[in-house]
């Protein structure tokens, strides 16, 4: 087993040298408390590949033999482990101690994300269990750590990718990476921290900004409530309170705060307003103070266009898979998250489709700050969509993801699923309908792209299709044929579902008639949310980022031979799509960076540039108006 190294000298992304604690920044900047302790750093661990840990009572451990750097997964270089085979189980240990000033506080233990099923123990006592590899969760540990002593914290994580019951995203179901599937992530992969709160603290707040009626609606949820307590909401601009509301602490009731003067948030003007939530008791003593922020903006659909702040807004997105050579699903630093957005904007994109991965909250924070549109997507690949447990796992995790992220102004679309190709004719439409309705119930303010690039059912707000035709003219005519008025649709592939009937003999079966499969004919926004993927032979490396001879590479279609061929093909595809912008209202280019053997990124996997940024910006920065002028 490879041993732990205490400090990373430098990341392959050119991020700063790690201090003694990796990812030391506050992990939840839209709901920030001042009293917290970051638990990232050196933990001990033990792999449990044949699931004997309970028999050996590892949950009572006071330390394991091997060391790992949290929050990096054991498959990654930055963890110090680099175990590349399947990890079905892993146990972690570290000691924790609550600060003395927390003696009268409620103490919460938070996990940004642990893949996939996790259990938490303190001094051998079971604290809680969580299902889901991408969602955040927390446990109340007050009664276990409020004595001022040191305690043994043990976390068990297990994963069964090949069961088809859990969303895997782009994790490979084979031993090694292949095609567009990559190295796996198991166990802790986001920040772990403790936080001091109060019994009457806020749990979360749903925020809806209404620019039509000039107000903000806050709907709070608390751990507990008392009518003698008050909640004060302060909205600030440059430190000055511009709106305020104070009222008794009441659970779940919407609070409307008028906004007299404000600027709307957009990529051109990412204006944010600071928010304070203050809870006080009847004597005016402060029980809880949370710092947050809002962006006043609106997203809606009118006809076949998406509107931002009541104006049609053409989205020039890039596919971002959020993989890093040294950290895999985990960025090596907060600066690396910010830099990915800046790189994208520098070459002309105004947003990203966050693909087959739920990105950490720090990424969304930088998207809010920098003015970068994003589509939030679930890591749906790897699920057996028609298995009851897979559906159960999806709904509970997706619910917590939407609730966690719905206040970020940068998110403009939800995408629960990507490329479901072989639906059955009964459970598939039911599954899509339920996902669509759940998403809108949790967040009525954003459109839902229920299935990106797969078989459509009638329940969707945006039709997102994928087409990797490389010839620009053929691409244009395939996406929208002006002579026939037809749009490109992935063809439904129906797997018959048979069931027993009382009207037939035992052992016989009849095939149910399929439910409605949607064929897009206009009326809703149509976006080509995957295209391009152009690979260029002139920039394809012969070695991977680790310096090993590359055995194979992967990309879409025929490769461009030179950089000039690449630019010509790329500009031809963009011009083709812009010329039909009356019918196709946005695109998503594949992709921002290479990922392992997939080499169709605008940047290399280590984020070094492949192409001239100014020339790329002159292409991706084009708007539909530019295309119209060119045609005239």
N, C-alpha and C positions, 0 to 999 in steps of 0.2 A: 504494500500500500504506500502510495506516495505521501510523504510527510508534509505537514503544513509549513508554509513560509509566512513570516509575520507581516511583512510589508511587501506590496507589489512595487517594483521599481518604477514602472510606468505602464500604463495600459497601451494596447495596440492602437487605441483611438487617439493617442496623443493627449489623454487627459492628465491632470496633475498627479504628482506622486501621492499615494495614499498616506494620510496621517495614521495615527494609531488606531483610529476607528473608521472603517469604510462606511460610506453613505451616512454621514453623520448629520445631514440636514433633516429638519422636521419633515416627516413623510406625508403629512396631510395638511397642506397649506391653506386649504379652504375651510378648515375647521380646527384652528390651532389653539392649543392651551400652552401656558408658559411652564407649568410644572410637569416635566416629563423626563424620562431616562431612556436613552438609546441603548438597546441590548445587542447591537451588531458587534462583530469582532470575533475573537477566538472562542469557539465552542469545542467540545469534544464530541465524537460520534462513533457509531458502530453500524455497519451494514447488517441487515437482517434479511438475507436473500431467500431463506427457506422458512421464514415466519415462525421462529422459535423464541422470539424475544419475550413473549409473555410467560412462557414456561420457565425461562431463565430470570424472570422478574426484573427485566431491564428498566421498568418504570420506577424502580426503587434506587436506581443507580446514583452514585455520587461522583461519576466521571468515567469516561471511556478512554481507551488507549490512544486512539488517533484523533487528530485535530483538523478542524475545518474553519474556514473564514466565512461567517454569516454576514450578509445575506446571499452569498453566491452558492448556486446549486452544486452538488458533488460532481456533476459531469463537467463543470467548467474549470478552466485554467485558474481563474482567480480564487476559487475555493481552496486550492492547494491539494485537491484530491484527483480530479480528472478520471473518474471511473466511467468508462464509456459504454459498458454493457447495461442491460436492463437492471434497474434498481427497484425491486418489489417492496423493499422496506428499509428504513433507516431510522436510527434513534439518535437524538441530540441531547447534550447536557451542558448546562452552565449554572453557576450559582447566581442568585439575585438577592438584593436587599433593598427594601423600601427606605427612602431617606427619612430621617427622624422627624422632619417637619411635616411628613404626611400622616402622622399618628392619628389624626381625626378625620382623615380623608377616605373617600371611596377610591380603591386602587384598581385600575383596569389594565389588563395585559392584552396588547394589540399585536396582530400579525397582518402585515400587508398582503401576503399570499403564501400559501404552502401547498405544493402539489403532491398528492391529490387529497386523500383522506388523512386527517390529522387528529391526534389525541394529545392532550396536555396534562401533565402531572406535576405536582409540587410536593416534595418530600414523600413521594409514593402515593399521594392522594389524587384521585381522578378529578380533574377540573372541568373538562369539557371535550367535546368532539365536534369536528367540522368537516363537511363534505364540500369539495370544490377546489380546483387548483388555481383559480384566477381571482376569487373574491376575497375581500378583507373580512376579518372577524376579530372579536374581542371577548374576553371572559373577565368577570368580576372575581378578583383573587384576594379581596380585602381580608377575609378571615384566615387566610393562609399565610400572609406576609406582614401583618400589621404589628408585629411584636418587636421590630427593630433588629431581628436576627438575620443571619444568612440562610438561604434556602436552596434546595436542589430543584432546579427546573428541568424537566425532561419532556421532550417533544418527540412523538413517534409520527412518522409519515409513511404512507404506503401508496403504491400506484400499481394499477393493472391495466396498462394501455390496451393490451390485446383482448380485454374483455368486451370492448365496444360499448361500455357503459359510461364512459367519462370523456368529456371533450378534451381532445389531445392537441388541437390546433395543427401546427406543422411539425410535430414531433414524429420521428420515424418509427414505424411499427416493425421495422427490420432491425437487425443488429447494427448496421451502419446506415449512414445517410444515403439517399438516392433521389434522383429527380428533384422535385420541389419539397422534399421532406428532409428534416435536419436532426441534429443532435438533440437528445431529450433533456428535459428539466424535471428533476425530482426533488421533493422536500422544500425546505425554506428557500424562497428566492426573492423575497422583499423584506423590508425592514421589520424588526421586532422591537417593540418598545413598551414601557410602562408609563402610566399617566395618572396623575392625581385629579380626582373630580369630587363631587359632592353627591349625597343621596338625592338631591333635587336638581342635579345637573341636566343639561340638554343631552339627549342621545343623538338626534340629528334634526335638521331643518330642511324642509322642501321650500325652494325659492322659485317663484315665477315672476318674471319681469314683464310688465304690460305697457308697451309704448303707445298703445292706442288710447288707453285710459290714464296714462301717466301715473302709474303707481307700481309698487312691488308687493307681492303677496307672499308672506312668510307663514308656513305651517309647521310649528314646532312639535317635537316629541321629546318627552322627558323620561328620566329613570323613575322619578316619582314627582308628584305635584302637591302643592299646598296653596290654598286660596290666600293665605297671608303673605306668600312670597310674590315678588314682582319680576317680570321680565321686561327689560328695556332693550330696544333695538335702536342703535345709532348708525346712521349712514353718513359717511364722511367723504369729503373731497379735499385732498391735500391737508389732512388733519383737522379740518373744520366740519362740524356737524351741520349737514344740510337738510336732514330729515330725521325725525325721532318719533318713537311710539313707546309708551310705558303702560302696562296693564297687568292685572293679576295673572299668576301662573295658571294657565288652563291647557289641558292636554288636547292636541290635535285640531284646535280651532284656527282658521285662517286669520292672519293679522294683515290688514291693508295699510300700507304706508305710502302716502302721496309723494310724488316727485315733481316739484314745480319746474325746475330747470335741470337739464342733464344733457349729456352727449351720448349718442348710441354707440355701442361696441360694434366694430367691424374690422376686417383685416387692414383697411386703410386707416382706421382710428381705433386701436384696441383700448378704449377708455374703460378703466375699472374704478369702482368706488369701494372704499373700505367699509366693512360692516363690523360692528361690535354687538355681541349678545351678552347682556349682563343680568345675572339673577341675584336678587338681594332678598334677605329675610325681612320680617316686619320692622326690625330696628335699623334697617338700612345697611346691614353688614353684607358684604359681597360674598356670595356662595360659589359663583362660577363666572368666568370671563373667557369668552371665545372670540378670536379674531378671524374674520372671513373677508370675502369680497364678492361683488356682483358685477355683471356686465349687462347694461340695458340693451337688450336686442330681441328681435322676433324672427322666427323662421316659420314660413308657411308656404303652402302650395296653392297656386291659382292656375287652373288649366294645366298646360304641360310644362310649366316653369316653376322653379324653386325661387322663393323670394327671401331676401334678407332685409329686415327693416323696411318692409313694404315696397321694395324695389327688386326687379328680377336680378338674380345674381348667378353668373356663370361660374361653375366650379371647375378649376384646373387642379385636379388632385393627383397625388402620387401614391402608389402602393407602398406602405411601410410595414415591414414584418417585425421590426423591433428586435432583431437578433444582433448579438455582438460577438466578435471572435473570441474574446476572453471571458465574457460573462454570460453568454447565451441569452436567456430571456432577461437577464439583469444587466442594466447599464452599469459600467464601471464607476461612473460618477454622475452627479447632478449636472455637471457641465456637459457631459456627453449627451444627455437628453436634450438640453437646450441647443447644442450644436447640430443635432440631427434636424431640428426644425429650421435653424438658420441656413443650413446647407440647402434644404429644400426650397426655401424662399429665395435664396440667391440665384437659383437656376430657373425661377419663374413660376413655381407652383404657389397657389394660395391656400393649400390644405392637403390633407392626406386621408386616405382610407386606411385605418389601423387594422391590419389584416391578420385574421386568425390568431389573435392574441388580445387579451385585455391589458392595456398599458397601465403602468402605475400612475398614481395620482400626480406625482411630480411632473410627468410628461404633460398631463392635461393642464397643470398650473402654468407651465411655460407656453403652451399653446394659447391659453387665455391672455397671458402677458404680452406675447409677441403678435397676436392677431392672426391665428392660424386655424382654419376650419378643419375639423376632424369628424370622421364617421366612427362611432363606437361599435365594435364587432365582437361577437363571442367566438371562442376557439372551438368551433363546432365540428371540425374534422375529427374523425376517430370514433364518433358516436354511431351506434346502430340505431338509427332514428326511429325504428319501429319497435324497439325493445322497451318494455315498461320502465325498467330501472334507468335506462338512458334518458327517457323523457322526464322521469322524476328528478334525476340529477340536474338536467338542464334547467327546468323551471325554477327550482329553488336557487340555483346559482345565478341565473340570469336576472332574477328579481333583485338580488342583493347588489348586482353590478349596476343595474339601472338606478337603483336608489342611491348608491354611493356617488355616482358620477353625473346625475341629472342636473346639478346646479352649475356645471361648467358651461360658460357661454360659447366656448370653442366647439363643443359638440353640436352638430347640426342634423345628424341622421343616426338612427339605430339600425344595425344589421345583425339580426339574430343568427342567420345561417348563410353559408357559402357553398354553392355548387353541390346540391343534392341531386345526383344524376339518376338514381334508380328508385324512384318512389313507387310504393304500391298505390292502389287506387282507392284505399279507404282510410288508412291511418295517416298517410302523408298529408292529405288536405286537412284532416282534423288537427294534426300537430301544428301545421303552419297557421291555421286559424287561431288556435289557442295562444300561440306565441305572439301573433299580431295583437290580439285583444289584451293580453297581459301587458305588453309593452306600452300600449296606449293608456291602459288604466294606471300604470305607474308614472307615465310622463305623457300628458296630452298635448305637449307643446312642440313636439318634433315629429317629422315624418319617419315612417318605418319602411325600410327596404328589406322586406321579410326574407327574401331569398335572393342573394346576389349570384347571378349567373347560373341558376338552376331552373327547375321546372316550376313555373308560376301557378299559384292558385289565386282565386279572386281577392285575397286579402293582402293588399300591399298599397303603399302610397307612392313609391318610386319603383320604376322598373329598371333594375340594374342588370345589364347583360355583358357577356364577355366574348370578345372576338379578336383572335390573334392573326387575322389575315395581314400579311406583310405588304402587299401591293396597295398603295394608297387609293387608287381608283376603285379597285375591287373592294377594299374595305368600306369605302363610302357607299357603294351600291349595295353591299351586303347589309350594312347597318340600316340604311334607309334607301329604298328604291323610289326615286321621284316619279317614275313612269307608272308604277303600280300603287304607290302610296303604302307599301308594305314595309314593316320593320323586321329586323332580325330577331328571331326567338330561338332559344335552345329548344330542340324538339323534345316533347314529352316521351319518356321511355317508361312504359307502364308494366309493372310486374303484377300479373293477376293474383288476386287474393281469393282463395277458395274457402268455403265454409260448409258445414253440414246443414242439411235442410230436413225438416220434418216431412217434406213431400217426396223425398227420394229414399231409396233403400240405404241401409247402413253400409258404409264403405264407399258410397258414391258421394259426389260433391258437385256443386254448381259454382260458377264464377259470378261474382257480383259485378254489376254494371259500374263503371268508373264514375266517380264524382267529377265535377267540372274542373278541367284543367284550362287555365287562362291562356289565351293567345293575345298578345298585346296588339292593339289596333289604334292606339293613340288615346288622348284624353287625360293622361297622367304624365308626369315628367319621366322621360326616358334618358338614362345616362349610360354611357359605355364605361362601366366601372372596372373593366380590365381590358387593356389592349396594349399593343406595342411589344414589350419584352424583347427588344432588338438586341441581339448579341453581335459583337464586333470582333472579328478574328484579330485585328491589329492590336486590340487592348486585352486579349485573353491571356492571363498569366499561365506559364508552364508549371508553376509551383503554387501550393496553397499558402495561406497566411502563416502556417507553421514551418514553411520552408521545405515541405515534402513534395516530391514529384507528383503532379496531379495525374490521377488515373483516368478520370473522366470529368466532363463538364456537361451542363444541361442548360437549355434555353428554348425559346420558341422560334419555329420557322427556320428559314435559311439565314445564316449569319451574314452580316455586312462584312465586306472584305477589308475596307479601310475606314478611317474616321470620316472621311468625306462622304463615303457611301452611307455611313450611319447618319450623318447630318441630313443628307438629301432625303433618305427614306423617312426619317423622323419628321422633318418639316412637311413632307408630302402627306403623312398621316394626320398631322395636326391641322393642316390647311383643309384636308378633306372633311374632317369632323366639324371644323368651324363653318364650313360652307353650308352645312345642313343644321346649323344651330337653331333654326326655327323648329326643328323636329327632335334634335338630340341636344339636351340642355346640360352638357357637362361631360367630363371624362375623368378617368383615373389611369395614369400611365404605370405600367409594370416595368421597373420598380425603382425605389430610391437607391438601394445598395445591392451588390451581390450578396448572396448568403450561401456559404460553404460552396457546394459544387454548382449552384445556380448562378450564372454569370451574365445576367441581363440588366444589371443595375446601372444607374447614372454614375454612381461612385463604386469604388472597390469595397470589399467587405470591411477593410480596415479604415474606411472613410476617406481614403486618399482619392483625389479627383481623377477621373478617366478622361474627361472632355473639358473643353474650354467653357467656363461658367457663363461668360458673357454671350457666347454664341447660343448656348442652351437657353438662356433667358430670352434671347430674341425670338426663340421658337415657342417655348412653353409660355412665355409672357403675352402671347397674342390673345386678343379678345375677339368675340364674334364681330364687333364693329370693325376691327382691322381686316377681317376676312371679307366683310361686305365691301369695304373700300377697295380692296384688291380686285374683287370681281368687277367693280364698276370701271 
